[in-house]
Amino acid sequence: MEIDRWVGPYRVRAFPWIEKNLIYFNVRCYAPGQSLEKPPVLDQTVYITNDAAGHRLVFEFTHTLAAYVEELSHRMNIERSKGANTWKDNSENRIIISAESIPPDLLAAKPRHKQFRQRDKSHNEPER
């Protein structure tokens, strides 16, 4: 499964990573009114563990995860300004998140899915 769409204010891309045990999850956020031709305000990539909990996190709680990644990015920037770098996996310089590391209150609510139904145009168009 892959994701490449807008989720709320975030442009999200997710797909199984080359290493079978990870899911690539990229979040981009643009300023209101900003051109998409310009670099995003936020461009953060994390890797989610590729297990049942990770799949549920990525594909059912996409917006929650994107907001969490944005929050993580802000925390990382604050820590970097203080000289700390605790969020990166030192061996490969990437952020790996497991579903267990997400605060439980974020995942307590059931995900809200919007059902997009294709409308039958014959009912919506006036007869000519």
Summary of the structure (lengths in Angstrom):
residues: 128
radius of gyration: 17.8
end to end distance: 42.9
largest distance: 69.0
contacts: 290
relative contact order: 0.15
helix: 31%
strand: 25%
